[in-house]
C-alpha cells in the first residue's frame, strides 16, 4: 500500500488541487476521535483511501488497493497493536494527506504518506 500511495502522488495531487472534501474531513475527524478513545478505525481508513482514489480514473489502482486492504485485514490481527499515540499520529497523517491533496502539494503529500506508514512499519519491524 505504501508504494501504491506514493505511486499515485502526482496524479492524485493534480486531480485534487483546489477541491474541498467535507466527507473525507469527517472521516479524518472520526479517525482522530477514535484514536483518542483508544479505538481502531479500519472502516474509516478504508473509506478515506477509497475517497482519495475516487479522484483517479484508474480501475487497476482501485483493484490493487482493494487487494492490499484484504491483505492488511488478514495480517493486522497477527501484529502487535499500535499504541494510542501511534493511532493518533496516523490519524493526523491522514489529515496531512488530505491537506496536501487539496493544496496540490506533492512534497507535502509524500511526507504525509511517509508519516502515515511509519507506525505500521515500526510494528512490522518489531521496533
GROMACS elastic network, one bead per residue, 0.5 to 0.9 nm:
[ bonds ]
;  ai    aj funct       b0    kb
    1     5     6  0.60302   500
    1     6     6  0.85550   500
    1    64     6  0.85656   500
    1    65     6  0.66997   500
    1    68     6  0.61705   500
    1    69     6  0.81307   500
    1    72     6  0.89334   500
    2     5     6  0.52330   500
    2     6     6  0.63241   500
    2     7     6  0.85420   500
    2   113     6  0.73603   500
    2   114     6  0.79058   500
    2   116     6  0.87873   500
    2   117     6  0.67647   500
    3     6     6  0.51408   500
    3     7     6  0.59491   500
    3     8     6  0.87811   500
    4     8     6  0.63747   500
    4     9     6  0.87577   500
    4    61     6  0.79168   500
    4    64     6  0.82717   500
    4    65     6  0.75634   500
    5     8     6  0.54850   500
    5     9     6  0.65037   500
    5    65     6  0.89790   500
    5   110     6  0.86105   500
    5   113     6  0.70469   500
    6     9     6  0.51570   500
    6    10     6  0.84400   500
    6   109     6  0.85386   500
    6   110     6  0.65032   500
    6   113     6  0.71084   500
    6   114     6  0.86913   500
    7    10     6  0.76515   500
    7    11     6  0.87613   500
    8    11     6  0.56876   500
    8    12     6  0.57336   500
    8    13     6  0.82956   500
    8    53     6  0.89019   500
    8    56     6  0.86930   500
    8    61     6  0.86924   500
    9    12     6  0.53557   500
    9    13     6  0.60070   500
    9    14     6  0.84409   500
    9   101     6  0.86945   500
    9   106     6  0.64469   500
    9   107     6  0.89674   500
    9   109     6  0.68877   500
    9   110     6  0.69102   500
   10    13     6  0.53977   500
   10    14     6  0.60870   500
   10    15     6  0.85326   500
   10   104     6  0.87332   500
   10   106     6  0.63581   500
   11    14     6  0.51222   500
   11    15     6  0.59940   500
   11    16     6  0.85748   500
   11    55     6  0.88823   500
   11    56     6  0.73685   500
   12    15     6  0.50714   500
   12    16     6  0.60620   500
   12    17     6  0.84282   500
   12    52     6  0.75351   500
   12    53     6  0.77565   500
   12    55     6  0.67826   500
   12    56     6  0.66617   500
   12   101     6  0.68658   500
   12   104     6  0.83087   500
   12   106     6  0.88810   500
   13    16     6  0.52300   500
   13    17     6  0.58782   500
   13   100     6  0.72318   500
   13   102     6  0.71589   500
   13   103     6  0.76386   500
   13   105     6  0.64879   500
   13   106     6  0.61223   500
   13   109     6  0.76104   500
   14    17     6  0.54569   500
   14   101     6  0.77412   500
   14   102     6  0.89534   500
   14   104     6  0.57646   500
   14   105     6  0.85710   500
   14   106     6  0.84331   500
   15    18     6  0.87223   500
   15    19     6  0.85372   500
   15    55     6  0.61948   500
   15    56     6  0.72819   500
   15   101     6  0.81896   500
   15   102     6  0.88660   500
   15   104     6  0.80536   500
   16    19     6  0.54387   500
   16    20     6  0.83208   500
   16    52     6  0.84318   500
   16    55     6  0.69041   500
   16   101     6  0.54325   500
   16   102     6  0.52937   500
   16   103     6  0.76936   500
   16   104     6  0.65273   500
   17    20     6  0.88819   500
   17   100     6  0.85141   500
   17   101     6  0.60627   500
   17   103     6  0.52564   500
   17   105     6  0.80663   500
   18   101     6  0.83767   500
   18   102     6  0.52927   500
   18   103     6  0.60296   500
   18   104     6  0.71791   500
   19   101     6  0.83086   500
   19   102     6  0.53404   500
   19   103     6  0.80660   500
   20    24     6  0.89342   500
   20    25     6  0.89688   500
   20   102     6  0.65672   500
   21    24     6  0.53780   500
   21    25     6  0.62786   500
   21    26     6  0.87306   500
   21    98     6  0.84243   500
   21   102     6  0.81637   500
   22    26     6  0.61378   500
   22    27     6  0.87089   500
   23    26     6  0.50227   500
   23    27     6  0.64269   500
   23    28     6  0.87806   500
   23    48     6  0.86434   500
   23    51     6  0.84920   500
   24    27     6  0.50534   500
   24    28     6  0.62954   500
   24    29     6  0.86713   500
   24    47     6  0.81892   500
   24    48     6  0.58601   500
   24    49     6  0.89479   500
   24    51     6  0.68025   500
   24    52     6  0.82252   500
   24    98     6  0.77617   500
   25    29     6  0.61108   500
   25    30     6  0.85001   500
   25    48     6  0.87376   500
   25    95     6  0.74709   500
   25    98     6  0.78434   500
   26    29     6  0.50663   500
   26    30     6  0.61191   500
   26    31     6  0.86101   500
   27    31     6  0.61346   500
   27    32     6  0.86279   500
   27    44     6  0.56337   500
   27    45     6  0.76191   500
   27    47     6  0.75801   500
   27    48     6  0.63112   500
   28    31     6  0.50848   500
   28    32     6  0.62467   500
   28    33     6  0.86433   500
   28    44     6  0.77518   500
   28    45     6  0.82912   500
   28    48     6  0.75679   500
   28    91     6  0.64760   500
   28    92     6  0.77706   500
   28    94     6  0.63415   500
   28    95     6  0.59717   500
   28    98     6  0.87147   500
   29    32     6  0.51206   500
   29    33     6  0.61491   500
   29    34     6  0.85792   500
   29    91     6  0.81819   500
   29    95     6  0.83966   500
   30    33     6  0.50907   500
   30    34     6  0.60607   500
   30    35     6  0.84531   500
   30    41     6  0.79439   500
   30    44     6  0.72647   500
   30    91     6  0.88335   500
   31    34     6  0.51648   500
   31    35     6  0.60130   500
   31    36     6  0.86039   500
   31    39     6  0.88353   500
   31    40     6  0.78507   500
   31    41     6  0.57156   500
   31    42     6  0.87122   500
   31    44     6  0.65242   500
   31    45     6  0.74506   500
   31    87     6  0.84490   500
   31    88     6  0.80189   500
   31    90     6  0.87382   500
   31    91     6  0.55405   500
   31    92     6  0.86055   500
   31    94     6  0.86645   500
   32    35     6  0.50844   500
   32    36     6  0.62180   500
   32    37     6  0.86608   500
   32    41     6  0.88916   500
   32    87     6  0.80439   500
   32    88     6  0.59895   500
   32    89     6  0.87189   500
   32    90     6  0.85963   500
   32    91     6  0.52327   500
   32    92     6  0.70034   500
   33    36     6  0.51948   500
   33    37     6  0.63353   500
   33    38     6  0.87702   500
   33    39     6  0.85425   500
   33    88     6  0.85618   500
   33    91     6  0.88779   500
   34    38     6  0.62590   500
   34    40     6  0.62906   500
   34    41     6  0.64978   500
   34    87     6  0.86632   500
   34    88     6  0.85692   500
   35    39     6  0.54106   500
   35    40     6  0.63967   500
   35    41     6  0.75415   500
   35    84     6  0.60891   500
   35    85     6  0.78675   500
   35    86     6  0.85514   500
   35    87     6  0.52747   500
   35    88     6  0.51290   500
   35    89     6  0.87628   500
   35    90     6  0.87887   500
   35    91     6  0.72200   500
   36    39     6  0.74614   500
   36    84     6  0.68056   500
   36    85     6  0.82299   500
   36    87     6  0.80581   500
   36    88     6  0.65096   500
   37    40     6  0.87936   500
   37    84     6  0.80889   500
   38    83     6  0.81091   500
   38    84     6  0.54560   500
   38    85     6  0.89345   500
   38    87     6  0.79128   500
   38    88     6  0.88951   500
   39    84     6  0.80865   500
   39    87     6  0.84612   500
   40    43     6  0.87736   500
   40    87     6  0.75461   500
   41    44     6  0.54056   500
   41    45     6  0.61010   500
   41    46     6  0.87340   500
   41    87     6  0.88343   500
   42    46     6  0.61326   500
   42    47     6  0.85354   500
   42    73     6  0.85630   500
   43    46     6  0.52743   500
   43    47     6  0.61972   500
   43    48     6  0.85716   500
   44    47     6  0.50311   500
   44    48     6  0.59740   500
   44    49     6  0.86763   500
   45    48     6  0.50964   500
   45    49     6  0.63463   500
   45    50     6  0.85306   500
   45    91     6  0.87333   500
   45    94     6  0.85087   500
   46    49     6  0.53516   500
   46    50     6  0.60366   500
   46    51     6  0.84838   500
   46    66     6  0.89226   500
   46    69     6  0.75382   500
   47    50     6  0.50184   500
   47    51     6  0.59967   500
   47    52     6  0.86906   500
   48    51     6  0.50546   500
   48    52     6  0.64471   500
   48    53     6  0.87849   500
   48    94     6  0.81912   500
   49    52     6  0.50723   500
   49    53     6  0.62440   500
   49    54     6  0.86754   500
   49    65     6  0.87166   500
   50    53     6  0.50063   500
   50    54     6  0.62198   500
   50    62     6  0.79145   500
   50    65     6  0.84964   500
   50    66     6  0.87490   500
   51    54     6  0.51580   500
   51    55     6  0.74152   500
   52    55     6  0.58448   500
   52    56     6  0.77980   500
   52    98     6  0.83558   500
   52   101     6  0.87321   500
   53    56     6  0.53648   500
   53    57     6  0.81338   500
   53    58     6  0.82397   500
   53    61     6  0.79680   500
   53    62     6  0.68496   500
   53    65     6  0.89845   500
   54    57     6  0.73215   500
   54    58     6  0.88583   500
   54    62     6  0.85519   500
   56    59     6  0.84491   500
   56    61     6  0.85080   500
   56    62     6  0.87918   500
   57    61     6  0.87481   500
   57    62     6  0.89404   500
   58    61     6  0.54324   500
   58    62     6  0.65466   500
   58    63     6  0.89384   500
   59    62     6  0.50943   500
   59    63     6  0.62979   500
   59    64     6  0.86965   500
   60    63     6  0.51058   500
   60    64     6  0.61404   500
   60    65     6  0.85958   500
   61    64     6  0.50544   500
   61    65     6  0.60675   500
   61    66     6  0.84486   500
   62    65     6  0.53122   500
   62    66     6  0.61270   500
   62    67     6  0.86531   500
   63    66     6  0.50820   500
   63    67     6  0.61903   500
   63    68     6  0.86271   500
   64    67     6  0.51060   500
   64    68     6  0.61895   500
   64    69     6  0.87253   500
   65    69     6  0.62226   500
   65    70     6  0.87389   500
   66    69     6  0.51606   500
   66    70     6  0.65235   500
   66    71     6  0.89126   500
   67    70     6  0.51737   500
   67    71     6  0.64819   500
   67    72     6  0.86793   500
   68    71     6  0.50516   500
   68    72     6  0.60486   500
   68    73     6  0.85819   500
   69    73     6  0.60397   500
   69    74     6  0.85572   500
   70    73     6  0.51799   500
   70    74     6  0.62835   500
   70    75     6  0.86767   500
   71    74     6  0.51921   500
   71    75     6  0.60939   500
   71    76     6  0.83996   500
   72    75     6  0.52784   500
   72    76     6  0.57656   500
   73    76     6  0.55246   500
   73    77     6  0.74181   500
   74    77     6  0.67578   500
   74    78     6  0.80104   500
   75    78     6  0.55272   500
   75    79     6  0.69276   500
   76    79     6  0.52866   500
   76    80     6  0.80609   500
   76    81     6  0.82933   500
   77    80     6  0.77337   500
   77    81     6  0.80694   500
   78    81     6  0.89024   500
   79    82     6  0.86949   500
   79   123     6  0.68885   500
   79   124     6  0.70014   500
   80   123     6  0.63609   500
   80   124     6  0.82521   500
   80   126     6  0.83734   500
   81   123     6  0.78826   500
   82    85     6  0.79845   500
   82    86     6  0.58137   500
   82    87     6  0.63121   500
   82   119     6  0.72714   500
   82   120     6  0.77018   500
   82   123     6  0.72360   500
   83    86     6  0.50771   500
   83    87     6  0.62261   500
   83    88     6  0.85872   500
   83   119     6  0.89149   500
   84    87     6  0.50366   500
   84    88     6  0.61407   500
   84    89     6  0.85472   500
   85    89     6  0.60054   500
   85    90     6  0.84763   500
   86    90     6  0.60407   500
   86    91     6  0.85158   500
   86   118     6  0.87955   500
   86   119     6  0.57855   500
   86   120     6  0.85927   500
   87    90     6  0.50902   500
   87    91     6  0.61616   500
   87    92     6  0.86322   500
   87   119     6  0.80122   500
   88    91     6  0.50434   500
   88    92     6  0.62035   500
   88    93     6  0.85754   500
   89    92     6  0.50684   500
   89    93     6  0.61605   500
   89    94     6  0.88047   500
   89   115     6  0.78556   500
   89   116     6  0.75847   500
   89   119     6  0.80759   500
   90    94     6  0.64574   500
   90    95     6  0.88718   500
   90   115     6  0.71322   500
   90   116     6  0.50633   500
   90   117     6  0.75442   500
   90   118     6  0.82760   500
   90   119     6  0.72453   500
   90   120     6  0.89929   500
   91    94     6  0.51896   500
   91    95     6  0.66887   500
   91    96     6  0.89012   500
   91   116     6  0.78722   500
   92    95     6  0.50113   500
   92    96     6  0.62949   500
   92    97     6  0.86504   500
   92   112     6  0.88642   500
   92   115     6  0.89017   500
   92   116     6  0.81480   500
   93    97     6  0.61074   500
   93    98     6  0.86252   500
   93   111     6  0.89657   500
   93   112     6  0.54077   500
   93   113     6  0.70543   500
   93   114     6  0.85550   500
   93   115     6  0.58806   500
   93   117     6  0.87209   500
   94    98     6  0.62615   500
   94    99     6  0.86033   500
   94   112     6  0.73813   500
   94   113     6  0.80950   500
   94   116     6  0.67863   500
   95    98     6  0.51721   500
   95    99     6  0.61222   500
   95   100     6  0.85597   500
   95   112     6  0.85077   500
   96    99     6  0.50446   500
   96   100     6  0.60513   500
   96   101     6  0.85183   500
   96   108     6  0.75864   500
   96   109     6  0.72168   500
   96   111     6  0.86433   500
   96   112     6  0.55522   500
   96   113     6  0.84650   500
   97   100     6  0.51930   500
   97   101     6  0.61667   500
   97   102     6  0.86985   500
   97   108     6  0.74992   500
   97   109     6  0.52531   500
   97   110     6  0.81270   500
   97   111     6  0.84201   500
   97   112     6  0.52805   500
   97   113     6  0.66180   500
   97   116     6  0.84555   500
   98   101     6  0.50406   500
   98   102     6  0.61335   500
   98   103     6  0.84694   500
   98   109     6  0.79842   500
   98   112     6  0.89798   500
   99   102     6  0.52864   500
   99   103     6  0.61209   500
   99   104     6  0.84701   500
   99   105     6  0.83709   500
   99   108     6  0.84579   500
   99   109     6  0.81225   500
  100   103     6  0.50671   500
  100   104     6  0.58489   500
  100   106     6  0.69307   500
  100   107     6  0.81094   500
  100   108     6  0.54584   500
  100   110     6  0.87358   500
  100   112     6  0.79919   500
  101   105     6  0.63113   500
  101   106     6  0.76157   500
  101   108     6  0.84988   500
  101   109     6  0.65384   500
  102   105     6  0.78391   500
  103   106     6  0.87496   500
  104   108     6  0.87891   500
  104   109     6  0.83245   500
  105   108     6  0.54091   500
  105   109     6  0.61563   500
  105   110     6  0.87643   500
  106   109     6  0.50548   500
  106   110     6  0.62406   500
  106   111     6  0.87131   500
  107   110     6  0.52207   500
  107   111     6  0.63005   500
  107   112     6  0.86202   500
  108   111     6  0.51016   500
  108   112     6  0.60476   500
  108   113     6  0.85917   500
  109   112     6  0.50632   500
  109   113     6  0.61579   500
  109   114     6  0.86481   500
  110   113     6  0.51520   500
  110   114     6  0.63057   500
  110   115     6  0.87136   500
  111   114     6  0.51276   500
  111   115     6  0.62747   500
  111   116     6  0.86014   500
  112   116     6  0.60017   500
  112   117     6  0.87569   500
  113   117     6  0.63978   500
  113   118     6  0.86426   500
  114   117     6  0.54544   500
  114   118     6  0.61459   500
  115   118     6  0.51949   500
  115   119     6  0.77705   500
  116   119     6  0.71713   500
  116   120     6  0.80814   500
  117   120     6  0.53391   500
  117   121     6  0.60654   500
  117   122     6  0.85794   500
  118   121     6  0.51602   500
  118   122     6  0.61264   500
  118   123     6  0.87364   500
  119   122     6  0.50433   500
  119   123     6  0.63068   500
  119   124     6  0.86999   500
  120   123     6  0.51207   500
  120   124     6  0.61938   500
  120   125     6  0.85536   500
  121   124     6  0.50322   500
  121   125     6  0.59940   500
  121   126     6  0.83830   500
  121   127     6  0.85496   500
  122   125     6  0.51276   500
  122   126     6  0.59845   500
  122   127     6  0.50288   500
  123   127     6  0.60092   500
  124   127     6  0.77892   500
